[in-house]
Amino acid sequence: MKYLVMVQGSQADYEAMSGKPSADSPAWSEKELQAMFAYMGEINNDLAESGELIEAQGLTEPAQARFVSRDKDGRPVITDGPYGETKEVLAGYWLLECENLERVTEIALRVSACPGPEGLVEPPVVIRPVGDASGGEC
């Protein structure tokens, strides 16, 4: 079964990673960033070796996002970030092929244990089964 494992974050988290702390996000040192990248790289390597990894990506900060929609008359409405009202955004994801929900939950728990600076609040990790193209059961 395929699962999408998603790590949540915020603009403040991205700013903290570039050395600008806030009340909820302590600043990251270069050593802490390198430890985080190494940790995530190890997870990716292990998942690739086990054959469970389909794809994994970290995403850029919300300030680089763009919302695309239509107004009531069908005209395009394009809004560039940052979006102050957005508290949590998708920071990165893994698309995995796992035997069952218990296995993907083990992986999500490992992701949630990523190292970071003192005072860092663990980001939520969300698991979503991926439905098949016919819209049927996963």
N, CA, C and O atoms as a MOPAC input file, in Angstrom:
PM7 MOZYME 1SCF
protein

 N      0.83700 1    -1.16700 1     0.00000 1
 C      0.00000 1     0.00000 1     0.00000 1
 C      0.89000 1     1.24000 1     0.00000 1
 O      1.95100 1     1.25300 1     0.62400 1
 N      0.45400 1     2.26800 1    -0.69600 1
 C      1.20400 1     3.52000 1    -0.73200 1
 C      0.69800 1     4.46500 1     0.34800 1
 O     -0.49500 1     4.53600 1     0.64500 1
 N      1.66600 1     5.19700 1     0.92900 1
 C      1.36600 1     6.17800 1     1.96400 1
 C      2.15100 1     7.45100 1     1.69200 1
 O      3.28400 1     7.40700 1     1.21200 1
 N      1.53700 1     8.58100 1     2.00400 1
 C      2.22600 1     9.85800 1     1.99500 1
 C      2.49600 1    10.23000 1     3.44600 1
 O      1.56800 1    10.35100 1     4.24500 1
 N      3.76900 1    10.41000 1     3.78300 1
 C      4.17900 1    10.80700 1     5.12900 1
 C      4.62600 1    12.25700 1     5.02500 1
 O      5.56200 1    12.57200 1     4.29100 1
 N      3.95300 1    13.14400 1     5.76500 1
 C      4.18700 1    14.58300 1     5.62300 1
 C      4.66700 1    15.19600 1     6.93100 1
 O      4.14000 1    14.89600 1     8.00300 1
 N      5.67600 1    16.05900 1     6.82800 1
 C      6.16800 1    16.81500 1     7.98100 1
 C      5.61300 1    18.22600 1     7.86600 1
 O      5.70100 1    18.85400 1     6.81100 1
 N      5.04600 1    18.71300 1     8.95100 1
 C      4.46900 1    20.05200 1     8.98000 1
 C      5.51300 1    21.06700 1     9.46800 1
 O      6.48800 1    20.69200 1    10.12100 1
 N      5.31100 1    22.31200 1     9.15900 1
 C      6.19100 1    23.38100 1     9.60000 1
 C      5.47800 1    24.70800 1     9.48300 1
 O      4.26700 1    24.75700 1     9.26200 1
 N      6.24000 1    25.79800 1     9.63200 1
 C      5.69100 1    27.14800 1     9.49900 1
 C      6.76700 1    28.05800 1     8.93500 1
 O      7.93900 1    27.68600 1     8.88400 1
 N      6.37400 1    29.23900 1     8.51700 1
 C      7.35400 1    30.21400 1     8.03800 1
 C      8.36600 1    30.50800 1     9.13900 1
 O      9.55600 1    30.66200 1     8.86300 1
 N      7.89900 1    30.58700 1    10.38800 1
 C      8.80200 1    30.85100 1    11.51700 1
 C      9.85000 1    29.74900 1    11.64600 1
 O     10.99700 1    30.02900 1    11.99500 1
 N      9.47500 1    28.50700 1    11.37000 1
 C     10.44300 1    27.40200 1    11.42700 1
 C     11.54200 1    27.58600 1    10.37800 1
 O     12.72200 1    27.39100 1    10.67100 1
 N     11.15700 1    27.95600 1     9.17300 1
 C     12.14100 1    28.17800 1     8.10800 1
 C     13.06200 1    29.35000 1     8.47600 1
 O     14.27000 1    29.28800 1     8.24700 1
 N     12.48700 1    30.41300 1     9.04400 1
 C     13.30300 1    31.56100 1     9.44800 1
 C     14.26800 1    31.17100 1    10.55800 1
 O     15.41500 1    31.61800 1    10.56900 1
 N     13.80900 1    30.33100 1    11.50100 1
 C     14.67600 1    29.87100 1    12.58500 1
 C     15.84000 1    29.05500 1    12.03500 1
 O     16.95100 1    29.11600 1    12.56300 1
 N     15.58800 1    28.30000 1    10.98800 1
 C     16.66200 1    27.51500 1    10.37500 1
 C     17.70800 1    28.40200 1     9.70200 1
 O     18.84400 1    27.98000 1     9.48600 1
 N     17.31800 1    29.62700 1     9.37400 1
 C     18.29100 1    30.56200 1     8.79500 1
 C     18.83600 1    31.53100 1     9.85200 1
 O     19.42600 1    32.55900 1     9.52000 1
 N     18.62800 1    31.18300 1    11.14800 1
 C     19.22900 1    31.95300 1    12.23500 1
 C     18.37600 1    33.04500 1    12.83300 1
 O     18.86600 1    33.83200 1    13.64300 1
 N     17.08900 1    33.11800 1    12.44900 1
 C     16.19600 1    34.15200 1    12.97300 1
 C     15.14500 1    33.51400 1    13.87400 1
 O     14.11300 1    33.05300 1    13.38600 1
 N     15.39400 1    33.48100 1    15.18900 1
 C     14.45700 1    32.81700 1    16.09900 1
 C     13.18000 1    33.62100 1    16.30200 1
 O     13.11600 1    34.81800 1    16.02000 1
 N     12.16200 1    32.91700 1    16.80300 1
 C     10.91600 1    33.56400 1    17.21300 1
 C     10.52300 1    32.94200 1    18.54900 1
 O     11.23000 1    32.08100 1    19.07100 1
 N      9.40500 1    33.37500 1    19.09100 1
 C      8.94600 1    32.85300 1    20.38000 1
 C      8.70900 1    31.34100 1    20.32900 1
 O      8.90900 1    30.64800 1    21.32600 1
 N      8.28700 1    30.83500 1    19.17600 1
 C      7.96600 1    29.41600 1    19.05100 1
 C      9.03200 1    28.58300 1    18.33400 1
 O      8.95000 1    27.35400 1    18.31900 1
 N     10.02000 1    29.23600 1    17.74700 1
 C     11.02600 1    28.52300 1    16.95500 1
 C     12.42700 1    29.01600 1    17.29600 1
 O     12.81600 1    30.10400 1    16.87100 1
 N     13.20300 1    28.22000 1    18.06900 1
 C     14.56900 1    28.63300 1    18.40200 1
 C     15.46400 1    28.60100 1    17.16400 1
 O     15.23900 1    27.81300 1    16.24600 1
 N     16.47400 1    29.46100 1    17.14800 1
 C     17.41700 1    29.51500 1    16.02300 1
 C     18.21100 1    28.21600 1    15.93200 1
 O     18.57500 1    27.62000 1    16.94500 1
 N     18.46900 1    27.79600 1    14.71000 1
 C     19.27900 1    26.61500 1    14.44400 1
 C     20.71800 1    27.04400 1    14.18900 1
 O     20.96000 1    28.03500 1    13.50000 1
 N     21.66300 1    26.30700 1    14.73600 1
 C     23.07200 1    26.52100 1    14.40600 1
 C     23.38500 1    25.71200 1    13.14100 1
 O     22.61200 1    24.84500 1    12.73500 1
 N     24.52400 1    26.01200 1    12.53400 1
 C     24.95000 1    25.25100 1    11.35500 1
 C     25.12800 1    23.77000 1    11.71300 1
 O     24.77900 1    22.89300 1    10.92200 1
 N     25.66200 1    23.49700 1    12.88900 1
 C     25.86200 1    22.12000 1    13.34100 1
 C     24.51800 1    21.40000 1    13.48200 1
 O     24.39900 1    20.23500 1    13.10100 1
 N     23.51200 1    22.08100 1    14.02200 1
 C     22.18800 1    21.47800 1    14.18100 1
 C     21.52800 1    21.22300 1    12.82800 1
 O     20.87300 1    20.19800 1    12.63700 1
 N     21.70000 1    22.15500 1    11.88900 1
 C     21.15900 1    21.95500 1    10.54100 1
 C     21.80600 1    20.74500 1     9.87500 1
 O     21.12200 1    19.91500 1     9.27500 1
 N     23.12800 1    20.65300 1     9.98600 1
 C     23.83300 1    19.52600 1     9.37900 1
 C     23.39700 1    18.20700 1    10.00700 1
 O     23.27500 1    17.20300 1     9.30500 1
 N     23.16000 1    18.19400 1    11.31500 1
 C     22.68200 1    16.98300 1    11.99200 1
 C     21.29400 1    16.60200 1    11.48400 1
 O     21.01200 1    15.42100 1    11.28200 1
 N     20.42800 1    17.59000 1    11.27700 1
 C     19.09300 1    17.32500 1    10.75400 1
 C     19.17000 1    16.76300 1     9.33800 1
 O     18.49400 1    15.78200 1     9.02800 1
 N     19.98200 1    17.37200 1     8.47500 1
 C     20.12200 1    16.88400 1     7.10400 1
 C     20.70000 1    15.46600 1     7.07900 1
 O     20.25900 1    14.63000 1     6.29100 1
 N     21.67300 1    15.19800 1     7.92900 1
 C     22.26500 1    13.86200 1     7.99900 1
 C     21.23300 1    12.84100 1     8.47300 1
 O     21.15600 1    11.73400 1     7.93800 1
 N     20.44800 1    13.21200 1     9.46900 1
 C     19.41400 1    12.32200 1    10.01000 1
 C     18.39000 1    11.98300 1     8.92900 1
 O     18.05800 1    10.81500 1     8.72900 1
 N     17.89400 1    12.99900 1     8.23700 1
 C     16.90400 1    12.76600 1     7.18700 1
 C     17.51400 1    11.97500 1     6.03100 1
 O     16.84500 1    11.12800 1     5.44000 1
 N     18.78000 1    12.24600 1     5.70500 1
 C     19.46200 1    11.49400 1     4.66200 1
 C     19.58100 1    10.02100 1     5.01800 1
 O     19.43600 1     9.15500 1     4.15500 1
 N     19.84600 1     9.73500 1     6.29300 1
 C     19.93700 1     8.35400 1     6.75300 1
 C     18.58600 1     7.64600 1     6.62100 1
 O     18.52400 1     6.48700 1     6.21000 1
 N     17.50800 1     8.34800 1     6.97300 1
 C     16.17000 1     7.77400 1     6.79900 1
 C     15.93100 1     7.47000 1     5.32200 1
 O     15.47900 1     6.37800 1     4.97800 1
 N     16.23300 1     8.42700 1     4.45100 1
 C     16.03000 1     8.21900 1     3.01100 1
 C     16.84000 1     7.03200 1     2.50500 1
 O     16.33200 1     6.21500 1     1.73700 1
 N     18.10000 1     6.93300 1     2.93300 1
 C     18.95200 1     5.82300 1     2.50500 1
 C     18.38100 1     4.48000 1     2.97200 1
 O     18.33900 1     3.51900 1     2.20300 1
 N     17.94300 1     4.41800 1     4.22800 1
 C     17.37700 1     3.18400 1     4.76300 1
 C     16.10200 1     2.77900 1     4.01000 1
 O     15.89800 1     1.60100 1     3.71400 1
 N     15.25400 1     3.75700 1     3.70500 1
 C     14.01300 1     3.46100 1     2.99200 1
 C     14.28100 1     3.05600 1     1.54400 1
 O     13.58300 1     2.20100 1     0.99900 1
 N     15.28000 1     3.66300 1     0.92800 1
 C     15.65800 1     3.26300 1    -0.43100 1
 C     16.19000 1     1.83300 1    -0.42000 1
 O     15.84700 1     1.03400 1    -1.29100 1
 N     17.02500 1     1.51400 1     0.56200 1
 C     17.59800 1     0.17500 1     0.67200 1
 C     16.52400 1    -0.88500 1     0.91400 1
 O     16.61900 1    -1.99500 1     0.38800 1
 N     15.50400 1    -0.55000 1     1.70500 1
 C     14.43200 1    -1.51000 1     1.99100 1
 C     13.43700 1    -1.63100 1     0.82900 1
 O     12.59800 1    -2.53200 1     0.82200 1
 N     13.53000 1    -0.72600 1    -0.14700 1
 C     12.61400 1    -0.74100 1    -1.28600 1
 C     11.29700 1    -0.04100 1    -1.02000 1
 O     10.38500 1    -0.11100 1    -1.84400 1
 N     11.17600 1     0.63500 1     0.11900 1
 C      9.91500 1     1.29500 1     0.47300 1
 C      9.81500 1     2.72600 1    -0.06000 1
 O      8.71300 1     3.26100 1    -0.18400 1
 N     10.94400 1     3.34600 1    -0.37400 1
 C     10.94600 1     4.74700 1    -0.80200 1
 C     10.57800 1     4.87000 1    -2.27900 1
 O     11.22000 1     4.27200 1    -3.14200 1
 N      9.55000 1     5.64400 1    -2.55300 1
 C      9.18900 1     5.99400 1    -3.92600 1
 C      9.75300 1     7.37300 1    -4.23700 1
 O     10.37100 1     7.57800 1    -5.28200 1
 N      9.53700 1     8.32100 1    -3.32000 1
 C     10.03400 1     9.69000 1    -3.49800 1
 C     10.04900 1    10.39500 1    -2.15200 1
 O      9.23400 1    10.10100 1    -1.27800 1
 N     10.98500 1    11.33100 1    -1.99100 1
 C     11.04700 1    12.16900 1    -0.79000 1
 C     11.54800 1    13.54500 1    -1.20000 1
 O     12.46900 1    13.66300 1    -2.00800 1
 N     10.94100 1    14.58000 1    -0.64200 1
 C     11.34300 1    15.95000 1    -0.95800 1
 C     11.11900 1    16.85100 1     0.24200 1
 O     10.13700 1    16.70400 1     0.97000 1
 N     12.03400 1    17.78200 1     0.44000 1
 C     11.81300 1    18.89500 1     1.34900 1
 C     11.30700 1    20.05400 1     0.50800 1
 O     11.70400 1    20.19800 1    -0.64900 1
 N     10.45400 1    20.86600 1     1.06000 1
 C      9.87100 1    21.97700 1     0.30500 1
 C     10.43900 1    23.30900 1     0.77100 1
 O     10.87700 1    23.44100 1     1.91400 1
 N     10.42900 1    24.29100 1    -0.11800 1
 C     10.91800 1    25.61900 1     0.21900 1
 C      9.97300 1    26.29800 1     1.19800 1
 O      8.85800 1    25.83400 1     1.43400 1
 N     10.43400 1    27.39300 1     1.75500 1
 C      9.64900 1    28.12900 1     2.74600 1
 C      8.33700 1    28.64800 1     2.16400 1
 O      8.24600 1    28.89400 1     0.96100 1
 N      7.31500 1    28.81600 1     3.01500 1
 C      6.01800 1    29.31400 1     2.55400 1
 C      6.10400 1    30.66100 1     1.84000 1
 O      5.26600 1    30.95500 1     0.98800 1
 N      7.09600 1    31.48000 1     2.16800 1
 C      7.22700 1    32.78400 1     1.51800 1
 C      7.44400 1    32.64400 1     0.01400 1
 O      7.23600 1    33.60100 1    -0.73100 1
 N      7.85600 1    31.46800 1    -0.43700 1
 C      8.06700 1    31.25000 1    -1.86800 1
 C      6.86700 1    30.57600 1    -2.53800 1
 O      6.92300 1    30.23200 1    -3.71900 1
 N      5.79100 1    30.39200 1    -1.78600 1
 C      4.60600 1    29.71700 1    -2.31200 1
 C      3.74800 1    30.66500 1    -3.14300 1
 O      3.89400 1    31.88500 1    -3.07400 1
 N      2.86600 1    30.08600 1    -3.91600 1
 C      1.90300 1    30.84700 1    -4.71300 1
 C      0.56800 1    30.12800 1    -4.65200 1
 O      0.49500 1    28.92400 1    -4.89600 1
 N     -0.49000 1    30.86400 1    -4.32600 1
 C     -1.85200 1    30.31700 1    -4.34200 1
 C     -2.48900 1    30.70000 1    -5.67200 1
 O     -2.40000 1    31.85100 1    -6.10000 1
 N     -3.12500 1    29.74300 1    -6.31600 1
 C     -3.80700 1    29.97800 1    -7.58300 1
 C     -5.26300 1    29.54600 1    -7.41600 1
 O     -5.54800 1    28.41500 1    -7.02300 1
 N     -6.16900 1    30.46000 1    -7.71900 1
 C     -7.60200 1    30.15700 1    -7.62900 1
 C     -8.33000 1    31.00100 1    -8.67300 1
 O     -7.70600 1    31.63700 1    -9.52300 1
 N     -9.64000 1    30.99500 1    -8.59500 1
 C    -10.46400 1    31.81700 1    -9.50600 1
 C    -11.45000 1    32.62800 1    -8.68200 1
 O    -11.92500 1    32.18600 1    -7.63600 1
 N    -11.74900 1    33.82600 1    -9.17700 1
 C    -12.76500 1    34.63100 1    -8.49700 1
 C    -14.14900 1    34.17500 1    -8.95100 1
 O    -14.26800 1    33.23000 1    -9.73100 1
 N    -15.19000 1    34.84300 1    -8.46500 1
 C    -16.56300 1    34.42500 1    -8.76900 1
 C    -16.89900 1    34.49200 1   -10.24800 1
 O    -17.83600 1    33.83400 1   -10.70100 1
 N    -16.13900 1    35.28600 1   -11.01300 1
 C    -16.36900 1    35.39200 1   -12.45100 1
 C    -15.45500 1    34.46900 1   -13.25800 1
 O    -15.44900 1    34.51800 1   -14.48800 1
 N    -14.69300 1    33.63700 1   -12.57200 1
 C    -13.83100 1    32.68200 1   -13.25400 1
 C    -12.46600 1    33.22300 1   -13.65200 1
 O    -11.68800 1    32.52500 1   -14.30200 1
 N    -12.16500 1    34.46900 1   -13.26500 1
 C    -10.85400 1    35.04200 1   -13.59000 1
 C     -9.81400 1    34.51800 1   -12.60500 1
 O    -10.11800 1    34.30400 1   -11.43100 1
 N     -8.58700 1    34.31100 1   -13.08200 1
 C     -7.54900 1    33.80800 1   -12.18200 1
 C     -7.18600 1    34.81200 1   -11.09400 1
 O     -7.11400 1    36.01800 1   -11.33200 1
 N     -6.96200 1    34.28900 1    -9.90800 1
 C     -6.48500 1    35.07200 1    -8.77100 1
 C     -5.19600 1    34.40000 1    -8.31800 1
 O     -5.21200 1    33.25200 1    -7.87300 1
 N     -4.08700 1    35.10800 1    -8.43100 1
 C     -2.77800 1    34.56200 1    -8.07400 1
 C     -2.20400 1    35.39800 1    -6.94600 1
 O     -2.05900 1    36.61300 1    -7.07600 1
 N     -1.87800 1    34.74600 1    -5.84200 1
 C     -1.36400 1    35.43100 1    -4.66300 1
 C     -0.01900 1    34.81800 1    -4.29200 1
 O      0.07200 1    33.61200 1    -4.06500 1
 N      1.01800 1    35.63400 1    -4.23000 1
 C      2.33300 1    35.15700 1    -3.80700 1
 C      2.44300 1    35.23100 1    -2.29900 1
 O      1.79600 1    36.06400 1    -1.66300 1
 N      3.28600 1    34.33500 1    -1.70800 1
 C      3.51400 1    34.31100 1    -0.26400 1
 C      4.33600 1    35.50200 1     0.17400 1
 O      4.77400 1    36.27700 1    -0.67600 1
 N      4.56300 1    35.68200 1     1.46100 1
 C      4.14300 1    34.76200 1     2.51800 1
 C      2.69100 1    34.99100 1     2.90500 1
 O      2.08700 1    36.01200 1     2.57700 1
 N      2.15500 1    34.00900 1     3.61100 1
 C      0.76400 1    34.04800 1     4.01900 1
 C      0.70800 1    34.06700 1     5.53400 1
 O      0.84000 1    33.02300 1     6.17300 1
 N      0.51500 1    35.22800 1     6.10900 1
 C      0.53700 1    35.39400 1     7.55400 1
 C     -0.49600 1    34.56500 1     8.28300 1
 O     -0.28000 1    34.18000 1     9.43200 1
 N     -1.61900 1    34.28100 1     7.63700 1
 C     -2.68100 1    33.53700 1     8.30000 1
 C     -2.41900 1    32.02500 1     8.32100 1
 O     -3.13400 1    31.28600 1     8.99900 1
 N     -1.41400 1    31.56700 1     7.59500 1
 C     -1.10400 1    30.14500 1     7.53700 1
 C     -0.19000 1    29.77600 1     8.69700 1
 O      0.95500 1    30.22200 1     8.76500 1
 N     -0.70400 1    28.95800 1     9.60500 1
 C      0.08400 1    28.56800 1    10.77300 1
 C      0.95800 1    27.36200 1    10.48300 1
 O      2.10700 1    27.31800 1    10.92400 1
 N      0.44500 1    26.39100 1     9.75700 1
 C      1.21700 1    25.19700 1     9.42700 1
 C      1.14400 1    24.94500 1     7.93600 1
 O      0.10700 1    25.13800 1     7.30100 1
 N      2.27200 1    24.50700 1     7.39000 1
 C      2.35200 1    24.18100 1     5.97600 1
 C      3.09400 1    22.85600 1     5.82600 1
 O      3.72800 1    22.37600 1     6.76600 1
 N      3.00800 1    22.28900 1     4.66400 1
 C      3.75900 1    21.08800 1     4.35600 1
 C      5.21700 1    21.47300 1     4.16000 1
 O      5.53500 1    22.26900 1     3.27700 1
 N      6.10900 1    20.91300 1     4.97800 1
 C      7.53600 1    21.23300 1     4.90200 1
 C      8.30200 1    20.20700 1     4.07800 1
 O      9.32900 1    20.53100 1     3.48100 1
 N      7.81600 1    18.98400 1     4.04300 1
 C      8.46600 1    17.93100 1     3.27800 1
 C      7.61800 1    16.67500 1     3.32600 1
 O      6.68600 1    16.56100 1     4.12200 1
 N      7.96300 1    15.72500 1     2.45000 1
 C      7.15800 1    14.51300 1     2.38800 1
 C      7.96900 1    13.32200 1     1.88800 1
 O      9.02300 1    13.46900 1     1.26900 1
 N      7.44100 1    12.14800 1     2.17800 1
 C      7.91600 1    10.88800 1     1.63300 1
 C      6.71700 1    10.18800 1     1.02200 1
 O      5.65900 1    10.12000 1     1.64700 1
 N      6.86200 1     9.67400 1    -0.17100 1
 C      5.87000 1     8.77400 1    -0.75200 1
 C      6.46800 1     7.38000 1    -0.61600 1
 O      7.52300 1     7.08700 1    -1.17900 1
 N      5.77800 1     6.52100 1     0.14300 1
 C      6.31600 1     5.20900 1     0.49400 1
 C      5.38600 1     4.08900 1     0.05700 1
 O      4.17200 1     4.26800 1    -0.03800 1
 N      5.97000 1     2.94800 1    -0.20200 1
 C      5.22900 1     1.70900 1    -0.43500 1
 C      5.56600 1     0.81400 1     0.74400 1
 O      6.67000 1     0.27600 1     0.82900 1
 N      4.60600 1     0.65500 1     1.65800 1
 C      4.83500 1    -0.10800 1     2.88500 1
 C      3.83000 1    -1.24500 1     2.99600 1
 O      2.73900 1    -1.19600 1     2.42900 1
 N      4.22700 1    -2.26000 1     3.73700 1
 C      3.39900 1    -3.44300 1     3.92700 1
 C      2.08400 1    -3.12100 1     4.62900 1
 O      1.04100 1    -3.68000 1     4.29000 1
 N      2.13600 1    -2.21400 1     5.61500 1
 C      0.92600 1    -1.93000 1     6.39100 1
 C      1.07500 1    -0.61300 1     7.15200 1
 O      2.14100 1     0.00300 1     7.15900 1
 N     -0.01300 1    -0.20300 1     7.78600 1
 C     -0.04500 1     1.05200 1     8.53400 1
 C      0.92400 1     1.03400 1     9.71700 1
 O      1.50500 1     2.06400 1    10.05700 1
 N      1.09700 1    -0.11700 1    10.33700 1
 C      2.02900 1    -0.20300 1    11.47100 1
 C      3.45000 1     0.12900 1    11.03100 1
 O      4.17100 1     0.83200 1    11.73900 1
 N      3.85700 1    -0.37700 1     9.85900 1
 C      5.21800 1    -0.09700 1     9.37400 1
 C      5.39000 1     1.38400 1     9.06700 1
 O      6.40300 1     1.97200 1     9.44700 1
 N      4.44100 1     1.99300 1     8.39900 1
 C      4.58300 1     3.40900 1     8.06000 1
 C      4.52300 1     4.26400 1     9.32200 1
 O      5.13000 1     5.33400 1     9.36800 1
 N      3.80800 1     3.81400 1    10.33700 1
 C      3.77700 1     4.52600 1    11.61400 1
 C      5.15200 1     4.48300 1    12.27900 1
 O      5.58400 1     5.47900 1    12.85900 1
 N      5.84700 1     3.34300 1    12.20400 1
 C      7.22400 1     3.25000 1    12.71700 1
 C      8.12300 1     4.27800 1    12.03100 1
 O      8.94000 1     4.93200 1    12.68100 1
 N      7.96600 1     4.41200 1    10.72200 1
 C      8.77400 1     5.36600 1     9.95600 1
 C      8.44500 1     6.79200 1    10.38900 1
 O      9.35000 1     7.60200 1    10.58800 1
 N      7.15300 1     7.10700 1    10.53600 1
 C      6.74000 1     8.44800 1    10.95900 1
 C      7.29100 1     8.78400 1    12.34100 1
 O      7.70200 1     9.91900 1    12.58400 1
 N      7.30300 1     7.81000 1    13.24700 1
 C      7.88000 1     8.04500 1    14.57800 1
 C      9.37000 1     8.33900 1    14.48500 1
 O      9.89000 1     9.18100 1    15.21600 1
 N     10.05000 1     7.64500 1    13.58900 1
 C     11.48600 1     7.92200 1    13.38900 1
 C     11.68300 1     9.33000 1    12.85300 1
 O     12.57100 1    10.05000 1    13.30900 1
 N     10.86200 1     9.72800 1    11.89100 1
 C     10.94400 1    11.08700 1    11.34100 1
 C     10.72400 1    12.11300 1    12.44500 1
 O     11.42600 1    13.12200 1    12.50200 1
 N      9.75700 1    11.86500 1    13.32200 1
 C      9.43500 1    12.83500 1    14.37000 1
 C     10.55700 1    13.00500 1    15.38800 1
 O     10.56900 1    13.98200 1    16.13700 1
 N     11.50100 1    12.06400 1    15.42300 1
 C     12.62700 1    12.14400 1    16.36200 1
 C     13.82200 1    12.88700 1    15.79000 1
 O     14.92500 1    12.78800 1    16.32800 1
 N     13.62300 1    13.62500 1    14.71400 1
 C     14.71400 1    14.37600 1    14.07700 1
 C     15.35000 1    15.34500 1    15.06800 1
 O     14.63700 1    16.03000 1    15.80200 1
 N     16.68300 1    15.41400 1    15.10100 1
 C     17.34000 1    16.33400 1    16.03300 1
 C     17.12500 1    17.79400 1    15.64400 1
 O     16.85900 1    18.11200 1    14.48500 1
 N     17.24700 1    18.66700 1    16.63200 1
 C     17.10500 1    20.10400 1    16.41400 1
 C     17.59900 1    20.86500 1    17.62000 1
 O     18.11100 1    20.26200 1    18.56400 1
 N     17.46000 1    22.16000 1    17.60900 1
 C     17.94900 1    22.97300 1    18.72400 1
 C     17.12400 1    22.76700 1    19.99300 1
 O     15.97400 1    22.32900 1    19.93900 1
 N     17.72400 1    23.08700 1    21.12000 1
 C     17.03800 1    23.02900 1    22.41100 1
 C     15.77300 1    23.88000 1    22.35100 1
 O     15.81300 1    25.02100 1    21.89000 1
 N     14.65500 1    23.33000 1    22.81300 1
 C     13.39800 1    24.07300 1    22.82800 1
 C     12.54600 1    23.88200 1    21.58100 1
 O     11.43800 1    24.41100 1    21.49700 1
 N     13.05600 1    23.13200 1    20.61400 1
 C     12.30100 1    22.89300 1    19.38500 1
 C     11.07600 1    22.03500 1    19.68400 1
 O     11.17500 1    21.00600 1    20.35200 1
 N      9.94100 1    22.46200 1    19.18900 1
 C      8.72300 1    21.67400 1    19.30500 1
 C      8.71600 1    20.70600 1    18.13300 1
 O      8.85700 1    21.11700 1    16.98100 1
 N      8.55000 1    19.40700 1    18.42800 1
 C      8.54800 1    18.41500 1    17.35300 1
 C      7.43700 1    18.73700 1    16.36200 1
 O      6.28700 1    18.93200 1    16.75600 1
 N      7.78100 1    18.79200 1    15.07100 1
 C      6.73300 1    19.05900 1    14.08200 1
 C      5.81300 1    17.86100 1    13.94100 1
 O      6.26200 1    16.72100 1    14.05500 1
 N      4.53200 1    18.10200 1    13.69500 1
 C      3.63400 1    16.97400 1    13.46700 1
 C      4.03600 1    16.20600 1    12.21100 1
 O      4.48400 1    16.80500 1    11.23300 1
 N      3.88200 1    14.91200 1    12.23500 1
 C      4.09600 1    14.06500 1    11.06800 1
 C      2.74800 1    13.41800 1    10.76000 1
 O      2.15200 1    12.76900 1    11.61900 1
 N      2.28000 1    13.59800 1     9.54600 1
 C      0.96000 1    13.13500 1     9.14200 1
 C      1.10700 1    11.98400 1     8.15100 1
 O      1.91700 1    12.05800 1     7.22700 1
 N      0.32700 1    10.92500 1     8.34100 1
 C      0.30900 1     9.79200 1     7.42700 1
 C     -1.03000 1     9.79700 1     6.70600 1
 O     -2.08600 1     9.88400 1     7.33200 1
 N     -0.97300 1     9.70300 1     5.38100 1
 C     -2.20700 1     9.60000 1     4.58800 1
 C     -2.05800 1     8.45500 1     3.59100 1
 O     -1.12300 1     8.46300 1     2.79000 1
 N     -2.94800 1     7.47900 1     3.62100 1
 C     -2.92600 1     6.44900 1     2.58500 1
 C     -3.21600 1     7.09900 1     1.22800 1
 O     -3.98600 1     8.05500 1     1.13700 1
 N     -2.59700 1     6.57400 1     0.19300 1
 C     -2.81200 1     7.06600 1    -1.16600 1
 C     -3.82000 1     6.14800 1    -1.83200 1
 O     -3.59900 1     4.94000 1    -1.92000 1
 N     -4.93300 1     6.71400 1    -2.30300 1
 C     -5.96200 1     5.92000 1    -2.98700 1
 C     -5.51800 1     5.56900 1    -4.38800 1
 O     -4.65800 1     6.23800 1    -4.96200 1
 N     -6.10400 1     4.51700 1    -4.94300 1
 C     -5.75400 1     4.16200 1    -6.32100 1
 C     -6.47400 1     5.09000 1    -7.28800 1
 O     -7.36600 1     5.83900 1    -6.88900 1
 N     -6.09200 1     5.04100 1    -8.54300 1
 C     -6.60800 1     5.95800 1    -9.56500 1
 C     -8.10900 1     5.79800 1    -9.80100 1
 O     -8.75600 1     6.73300 1   -10.27300 1
 N     -8.67200 1     4.64100 1    -9.48500 1
 C    -10.09300 1     4.42000 1    -9.73900 1
 C    -10.98000 1     5.01200 1    -8.64300 1
 O    -12.20700 1     5.00400 1    -8.75100 1
 N    -10.32900 1     5.53500 1    -7.56400 1
 C    -11.09800 1     6.10900 1    -6.46400 1
 C    -11.58400 1     5.07000 1    -5.48200 1
 O    -12.36700 1     5.38000 1    -4.58400 1
 N    -11.12800 1     3.83600 1    -5.64000 1
 C    -11.54100 1     2.76000 1    -4.76200 1
 C    -10.71000 1     2.70400 1    -3.48500 1
 O    -10.07300 1     3.67900 1    -3.08700 1
 N    -10.73600 1     1.56800 1    -2.87600 1
 C     -9.98700 1     1.34100 1    -1.63100 1
 C     -8.50600 1     1.53000 1    -1.86300 1
 O     -8.01300 1     1.39800 1    -2.98300 1
 N     -7.80200 1     1.84200 1    -0.78600 1
 C     -6.35400 1     1.99100 1    -0.84900 1
 C     -5.68700 1     0.64200 1    -0.90300 1
 O     -4.46000 1     0.56200 1    -0.96000 1

